Amino acid sequence: MSPMMTSKFLKGSWKDLTKATSRIPNTFTFPKGFQVSGTIVGVKPRNTTKLDLALIASQKPCSAAAVVTKTKFHAAPITFSRKLLESNSSSIRGVIINSGNANAVTGPGGLADATAMSQAADQYLGAKDSTLVMSTGVIGQRLPIKKILDGVPAAHEALGDTDTHWLECATAICTTDTFPKLKSKTFTLPSSPSTEYRIAGMTKGAGMICPNMATLLAVIATDAPVAAPALQAAIRAATDKSFNSISVDNDMSTNDILAVLANGAAGGPEVTVEKAADFEAFKAVLTDLATDLAKLIVRDGEGATKFITVRVTDALSEAGARQIAATVAQSSLFKTAMYGKDANWGRIMASAGSAFVRPGQTQVDDAPDLNPDTTSVSLVPADGSPELKLLVNGVPEVVDEARAAEILEHGDIEVVLSLGTGKHEAVHWTCDMSHEYVTINGDYRT
């Protein structure tokens, strides 16, 4: 896809065009039997140009699974979609999504609106109780539901399966995103080595990104035949390694949901948990795609100038490594230091040391993953040159500040904490925090 074609799906200044364009692949391979669209209904009163209603439809009934936000205040579409999947996870036909309004904390009327969206889509898909609902945008305001319902016929009419259709659909779910986030892959399974399967996913998110299902909307579709229980098990495992390993600002949303649909249009034997070889192969493909999508969210973090990998190695446990990596990655002091290109490793150590502190504790005695005397910290350059050691076994190095500043000039930065207490590892991806983040969120509603 040419840069000129791609530019129509981008938001922001022209100086960001080349960077954003590079995040959108030139070619895609979309799963068979799915059609999508992105149209304008004007969810926000002044919107007359931004795509804000997305529809994903399968020509065949799908197995479906989802993971959702852990916040207590579930938005109406989350409540509706969870209930629908509890009663019908084997014949889902589509997903309808609006941006511009979260339909969250809107009471019984909000749930009625989500139900109406699903029923309107069902009518045009020729099915009943078969459409999941997602919403994203401002919390605490009722949807302009008549606009949305009146827009469903046009959304259905606009369905298609080209690159442009998928990009328009991915654009319609965006809010403060500066580019649509869309990825696709082909794969085979051990039981069907001659059958090419396809999987594609779209996601949105740039702010209010925190792990534990991970402040975003995402839909993944595949033409592989995967049973609903296997799909649920695979997406839970994939989420831990991807969407639950990212953060932008340590704020959790009311509307997080990742849904996966499998329509089996490519044929072949059904993937079940019991068929271990096929299940593990599919889970690996799903994890790779989810990781690619999750990284795009971090790269598009509100106001972000750097993509940061926090890697914890030599930990006593994987759970401990994950907790430490997340704590460092979510530290505002660490993130602002990275924005300022300041190799202030003291902030890294301070955050890591607090990873296991709980409210009300006077001291921490249950943190066997951490040992100050065996902990090392280093910066790994993006250009492949040798790492810069900042701390070795608890002893500070004499840091070459000029070399540190040179490393921190790169758009991609890796920080490695070697704990020296075991053999486990975890990775967390985050971004820096800039002045622009405050600007974006200071006037979000206007």
Order of alpha helices (4+ residues) and beta strands (2+ residues): alpha-alpha-beta-beta-alpha-beta-alpha-beta-alpha-alpha-beta-beta-beta-alpha-beta-alpha-beta-alpha-alpha-alpha-beta-beta-beta-alpha-beta-beta-alpha
